[in-house]
Amino acid sequence: MSEIILKIKKKFDCADLPLPKYMSLGSSGMDLYADVLNQLVLEPGEVKMISSGIYLSIPQGYEAQIRPRSGLAAKHGITVLNTPGTIDSDYRGLVSIILVNFGKQSFSIKRGMRIAQMVINKVSKVEIELVSDLDNTLRNCGGFGHTGV
């Protein structure tokens, strides 16, 4: 069993929505559900903020990352625009998902539909040190496409 406790509060009108959950034993992410009135339509090229109907208390030293569901992306072109979206441990507001429709067809989002997944990760904090030079590596300044296509 996990040593990390994620406290979740449901929005007042979301008692009918499931809590986030892992859909298989090996899942890294928990599915999040759409808190829409009945349904809404996401037109091709359209961006909408969709409530998940939950608030989180993430332990300090952790973050929640919001990621697309691969099936929605592959079959319908629906993805999370700011992938991965980050929810910091000190945020207590409503968790909403920025969805975009990159597909060619309108897409209906129904109440309770699984729209994204949430992965909890440990966060490392670093100290910043200003230096005049950096150490060299074999790659050094090789950037975009430096290893070929």
Helices and strands as residue ranges (DSSP letters): E 7-10, E 21-22, E 30-33, E 39-42, E 47-57, E 62-67, H 70-76, E 78-80, E 85-87, E 94-101, E 107-110, E 114-122
